[in-house]
Amino acid sequence: MIKNALYIAILVLFAAACSGTHNLPEGELLYTGGTIKVVKDSTISGKQRHELQKKMKDVIRPIPNKKFLGMRPKLFFYNLAGDAKKEKGFRHWLKTTLGEAPVLFSEVDLEYNRSLLQNFSENNGYFNTRTSADSTRHGKRATAEYKVTTGRQYKIKSVQFPNDSSDVGKAVARTQRRSLLQVGKAYNLEVIKAERERIDTRLKQRGFYYFNEDYIKVQVDSTVGKYEVDLIVKVKDEAPKIAKTVYKINKIVIYPNFALNQDSLTVAEKYNDYTIIGNDGLFRPRIWDRTLYFKKNDLYNRTDHSLTLNRLVNLGTFKFVKNQFKPSDTIGNYLDAYYYLTPLPRKSIRVEVLAKTNSANYTGSELKVNWSNRNTFHGAELLALSAFGGIEVQLGGKNNGFNVYRFGGEASLTWPRFIAPFKIKSSSGFVPRTNTTIGYEYQNRQKLYSLQTFKASFGYGWKENARKEHQLNITEITYASPENVTDLYRDQIILNPSLKYVIDKQLIFGPTYSYTYNTEMRQRRKNLFYYKGGIDLSGNLAGVITGADIKAGDTIKVFDIPFSQFAKIQNEFKHTYKFGKNSMIKSRIIAGVAYPYGNSDKIPFVKQFFIGGTNSLRAFRSRSLGPGTYNAQTEVGVFIPDQSGDLKLEFNTEFRSNIYKFINGAVFMDAGNIWLLNDDPNKPGAKFSKDFMKEIAVGLGAGLRFDFSFLVLRTDLAFPIRKPYLPDGQRWVIDEVNFLNGPWRSENLLFNLAIGYPF
């Protein structure tokens, strides 16, 4: 009884403290918010009233202190900090970070808010609105009450565009077909502003370089009918002559090696419609044909203006890109276009030292040296050479001592155009690219085997716009050759025959294609989307030509190696929902399948799917889960091999929120598994079936993200709540959770340390 009374007393004291009124200055009241009442009227529907009240709530100022469960915790922490005289230390942090100063009623200007509500109503077509403001005191607190009587909303009766014979008048009139001002719609000032912007944009497309939206006015006549208005769109009489003039392009002048202290006597050269100053052999002139959209005597338009600047920036060759249009000194209405381009250093070298860790207890580092030439053949081609070497060791666990050593290199050459036997034209503001790559990697898995991998590819990459991107590799070749296979590994193959496929020689060649749709750069939107879909076709044309059929014993070899024939499809979808500036829910779905046929009855190990780890199911170690209900932990052997599958389903979701400055927190759930399409006698339960939902693994966890701007350090602590490899009916292990049980912790809790966000 005494204990309950004590709890009640503490709650009462806490509630009193959270009310935030006991430390107010003398004579001041705590402002707890304003209420808006839109008076019921037969001329306005209930739905309209509720929508108006909701929108008007955002208009009045100031915003009161935030409440949570009826209390104001931020105000409580502000008062708890007391008088923090120093601008550092715990008190200052408590007051400025967790705390929030009280919003006083003396800061509320009732008349100003009333006028804002009046203007808001009239701007939305309620021209007969009457507003009033009052306040009510509740002890040491006060509220504001606003009453709004709107009357009927005015609708648009007609819209008139210019009908004069001037160039600008006719140009404005031609924009009427897509007008935002529609007869029968409600009057709205924001729509009128948007219409002015739309007209300005359309006129910029028709050569009116000096025009802007301020030269458009929309007159409103509310005397034409009962609760109706006529809108008259006009070009202002005071608009200057140059704003009403259509301009064409005359000279196009390019400074490809511009510097502020550039010699004005630098040699100029002519190429088609371009005057190139100070080139000195730096760029081949034809690069401008593919980059600059304007030609001599073209009508100025904003699209070509923007596309040209986008392409110059996306070449990746210039540090600064500046553009000016100046009136030409020739007869007629012409503009001279000037492009001032400052190149980046042509050659550069970068050294990277990487630290790695994953949930399989492997820890290591990698040294990578990159050299690049941004203008290899004087056409903005990018030549990149890289060499790397690294080591990964497992300090504990069953794989202790089976270290991984890697080294290799890669060379790539990128042309800022399509290279093809026929002409391909791109109208995008993004530079299309032709890519060719060749690489080599040597991997030594200590005590087990070594693997040499050669890769080469040739293809194209292009973007339709900022959201849509395509990558098409005409051919992608991978050749993997194992060597130095130890007796230890061969002994393990006897116990687990599926390990043999890891060290088979592989020859994979064929086209690949991927499509990406991404709106995540639109940070102001609440809902953001990302989708990437890809298809990988290996050996399909060769299989058709040769008639390869492994099931009939007719296997075709190239260089004494059976080439792989399969089709692989993978999809990744991500959605972000923002609650506010510092909190969001982010989710991801991955679905993929790979099907072997013709010359192959199995998917090459390097092309299969894997699951688990720091960027996947964080409650399970990397590549340790699946396939299906198969339990790799039961394998007899001296190490745990990677588990792979032909089909993958994965779902991840996490809530992210800022805790303090650069520290963000997250709680998450991961679910998924991999499966085989065909039976494997060495892996019971691995085949995909109609009961696949019963074989989904599930994990929960929480973590911290330390955002240092130049990198994000992530720590996640996760535990499984569903283990698909347990007997059916016992797979949900949530009842086993007992935080006082030490062995449970060591068995189930999994700590992940990683760089960057998981998705």
Secondary structure, DSSP 4 states (H G I P E B T S, - for coil): -HHHHHHHHHHHHHHHHHH--TTPPTT--EEEEEEEEEPPBTTB-HHHHHHHHHHHHTTSSSPPPP-BTTB-HHHHHHHHH----SSSHHHHHIIIII--PPPBGGG--HHHHHHHHHHHHHHTT-TT-EEEEEEEEETTEEEEEEEEE--PPPEEEEEE---SSSHHHHHHHTTGGG-S--TTSBP-HHHHHHHHHHHHHHHHTTT-TT--GGGEEEEEEEEEETTEEEEEEEE-TTS-GGGG---EEEEEEEETT--TT--TT--EEEETTEEEES-TTSS-TTHHHHH----TTPBP-HHHHHHHHHHHHHTS-EEEEEEEEEE-SSSSSEEEEEEEEEEPPSEEEEEEEEEEE-TTSEEEEEEEEEEEETTTTSSS-EEEEEEEEEEEEE-SSTTTT--EEEEEEEEEEEESS---SS-----SSS--EEEEEEEEEEEEETTTEEEEEEEEEEEEEEESSSSEEEEEEEEEEEEEEEE---HHHHHHHHH-GGGGGGGS-EEEEEEEEEEEEE-TT-TT-SEEEEEEEEEEEESHHHHHHHT-BGGGTB--EETTEEBP-EEEEEEEEEEEEEEETTEEEEEEEEEEEEEE-TT-SS--GGGSB---STTS-TTS-TT-S-STT--GGG--SSS-PPP-BSEEEEEEEEEEEEEETTEEEEEEEEEEEEEBSS--TTSTT-B--TTGGGG-EEEEEEEEEEE-SS-EEEEEEEEEEE-TTSPTT--B-GGG--TT-HHHHHHH-EEEEEES---
